[in-house]
Amino acid sequence: MPFCILVSLILVHELGHFLCAIFFKIEVDKIYIYPFGGISKLNISLNENLWKELSVLLMGPIFQMIFSIILMNINYLSSYQELIKIYNCTILSFNLLPIYPLDGGKLLNVILSFNISFKKSLNISLLISYLTIFSLFIFCLYKDIKFNLIIIISFLIYKVFIETKNKEYIFDKFLLDRYLHRYHFKRIKNVDDTDKFMRNKNHIIKIGDKYYTEREILNKKFNR
């Protein structure tokens, strides 16, 4: 029964992401289930509406919390209430750590993207991911380190390393997506470099004494 409770909480968590993504017509590529939680891989544009992405990320924890309350009110599971609380809090706490590719790391990136450039938000998110993993490792040194915890930390280090290695590719993909699709945002920002492009804004680029539209700059970059 404990295993069934753990797996059901993880599945409902991912179901929350899945249903919200379907509602916003965002394609779900794969859902990975691990002993410590799940990871939903979405075919989502790097220029997707920030509020939509934020909603998809939050629906996982919300569905899980609602489901845990339902489980604790089922008479048949009354003897497992404490275990349900422990599993629920553990999965939520872990998944909300600010580490890529966990929900917490993605949430941090989206929240940062409301106010700073795509490139800067990505770099800060990766830096905080490393700092959090390091802090988690230091914490483990003062506790009894179990093999499964070492596996989890190793997995997270690997995932963050891959994101770091590919960050320039990710940024180019962000720009290419803007080039291929004519996004229209309500707000316009003046910048002097594509590195300062933001997800939720269109841009006017000043180079020397001249001003260029975002479309003109992207045309020069990708037609070269």
C-alpha positions in Angstrom: 0.0 0.0 0.0 2.7 2.6 0.8 4.2 2.1 -2.7 0.8 2.6 -4.3 0.2 5.8 -2.3 3.6 7.1 -3.4 3.1 6.3 -7.1 -0.5 7.7 -7.1 0.7 11.0 -5.7 3.4 11.3 -8.4 1.0 10.3 -11.1 -1.6 12.8 -10.0 1.1 15.5 -9.8 2.0 14.9 -13.4 -1.6 14.6 -14.4 -2.1 18.2 -13.2 0.7 19.4 -15.6 -0.7 17.2 -18.4 -4.3 18.4 -18.2 -3.4 22.1 -17.9 -1.0 21.8 -20.9 -3.8 20.1 -22.9 -6.2 23.0 -21.9 -3.7 25.5 -23.3 -3.1 23.3 -26.4 0.5 22.7 -25.4 1.8 19.3 -26.7 3.1 16.9 -24.0 6.0 15.0 -25.4 6.8 12.6 -22.6 6.2 12.0 -18.9 9.1 10.5 -16.9 8.3 8.8 -13.6 11.1 8.5 -11.0 11.0 7.3 -7.4 11.4 10.9 -6.2 8.8 12.4 -8.5 8.1 12.9 -12.2 9.2 15.2 -15.0 6.8 16.3 -17.8 8.6 17.1 -21.1 6.5 19.7 -23.0 6.9 20.8 -26.6 6.5 24.3 -25.5 7.7 27.4 -27.3 10.5 29.3 -25.5 8.3 32.4 -26.2 5.1 30.9 -24.8 2.9 33.2 -22.7 4.5 33.4 -19.3 1.2 33.1 -17.5 0.3 30.0 -19.4 3.6 28.3 -18.5 3.3 29.4 -14.9 -0.2 27.8 -14.8 1.0 24.5 -16.2 3.9 24.4 -13.6 1.6 25.2 -10.7 -1.1 22.7 -11.6 1.1 19.8 -10.7 1.6 20.7 -7.0 -2.1 21.9 -6.8 -3.5 18.6 -8.1 -1.2 16.7 -5.8 -2.2 18.6 -2.7 -5.9 18.2 -3.5 -5.4 14.5 -4.1 -3.6 14.1 -0.8 -6.5 15.7 1.1 -8.9 13.3 -0.6 -6.7 10.3 0.3 -6.6 11.4 4.0 -10.4 11.5 4.1 -10.9 7.9 2.8 -11.8 5.7 5.7 -10.0 2.7 4.3 -6.7 4.7 4.3 -7.1 6.2 7.8 -4.2 4.2 9.2 -1.9 5.6 6.5 -2.7 9.3 7.1 0.7 10.1 8.6 2.4 8.3 5.7 0.4 10.2 3.2 1.4 13.5 4.8 5.1 12.5 4.8 5.0 11.4 1.1 3.1 14.5 0.0 5.4 16.9 1.8 8.5 15.1 0.6 7.5 15.1 -3.1 6.3 18.7 -3.0 9.5 19.9 -1.1 11.8 18.1 -3.5 10.0 19.1 -6.7 9.9 22.7 -5.7 13.6 22.9 -5.1 15.0 25.6 -7.5 16.9 23.1 -9.6 16.5 22.4 -13.3 14.6 20.4 -14.5 12.4 20.2 -11.4 9.3 22.3 -11.1 11.0 24.7 -8.7 13.8 25.4 -11.2 11.3 26.0 -14.0 9.1 28.2 -11.8 12.1 30.3 -10.9 13.0 30.8 -14.5 9.5 31.8 -15.5 9.2 34.3 -12.5 12.6 35.8 -13.4 11.5 36.1 -17.1 8.8 38.6 -16.2 11.4 41.2 -15.4 14.7 40.3 -16.9 16.1 39.0 -20.2 15.7 35.4 -21.4 19.5 34.9 -21.3 20.0 36.4 -17.9 17.1 34.5 -16.3 18.5 31.2 -17.8 22.0 31.9 -16.4 20.6 32.9 -12.9 18.4 29.8 -12.8 21.4 27.5 -13.6 23.6 29.3 -11.1 20.9 28.9 -8.3 20.5 25.2 -9.4 24.2 24.6 -8.8 24.1 26.4 -5.4 21.1 24.5 -4.3 22.6 21.1 -5.3 25.8 22.1 -3.4 23.8 23.1 -0.3 21.9 19.8 -0.6 25.2 17.9 -0.7 26.6 19.8 2.3 23.4 19.0 4.2 23.7 15.3 3.4 27.3 15.3 4.8 25.8 15.9 8.2 23.2 13.1 7.8 23.3 9.5 7.0 23.8 9.5 3.2 21.8 6.7 1.6 22.6 5.3 -1.8 19.4 6.4 -3.4 20.0 10.0 -2.3 23.5 9.9 -3.9 21.8 8.7 -7.2 19.3 11.5 -7.1 22.0 14.2 -6.5 24.1 12.7 -9.3 21.0 12.8 -11.6 20.4 16.4 -10.8 24.0 17.4 -11.4 23.9 15.7 -14.7 20.7 17.4 -15.8 21.9 20.9 -14.8 25.3 20.2 -16.5 23.4 19.3 -19.8 21.4 22.5 -19.5 24.5 24.6 -18.9 26.3 22.9 -21.8 23.4 23.7 -24.1 22.5 27.2 -22.9 23.9 28.9 -26.0 21.9 26.5 -28.2 18.8 27.2 -26.1 19.3 31.0 -26.5 19.7 30.6 -30.3 16.5 28.5 -30.3 14.7 31.3 -28.4 15.8 33.8 -31.1 15.0 31.4 -34.0 11.5 30.8 -32.6 10.9 34.6 -32.6 12.3 34.8 -36.2 10.0 32.0 -37.5 6.9 33.1 -35.7 5.7 36.7 -35.6 4.9 37.1 -32.0 3.1 40.3 -30.9 3.4 41.4 -27.3 1.7 44.4 -25.8 4.9 45.9 -24.4 8.0 47.2 -26.3 11.4 47.5 -24.8 14.4 49.4 -26.1 17.7 47.4 -26.0 21.1 47.6 -27.6 21.7 43.8 -28.0 19.8 40.6 -28.7 21.2 39.3 -25.4 18.7 41.6 -23.7 15.6 40.2 -25.4 12.8 39.3 -23.1 10.2 36.6 -23.5 7.1 38.9 -23.0 8.2 41.9 -25.0 8.9 43.0 -28.5 12.1 45.1 -29.0 13.5 48.1 -30.6 17.3 47.8 -31.0 19.6 50.8 -31.0 22.9 50.3 -32.7 25.0 53.5 -32.8 22.6 56.3 -33.8 20.2 54.0 -35.7 17.1 52.1 -34.5 16.1 48.7 -35.9 13.0 46.6 -35.4 13.4 43.2 -33.9 12.4 41.7 -37.2 15.2 43.5 -39.0 17.8 42.3 -36.6 16.6 38.7 -36.6 16.5 38.7 -40.4 20.1 39.8 -40.6 21.1 37.1 -38.1 19.4 34.1 -39.6 19.6 35.1 -43.3 23.4 35.5 -43.0 
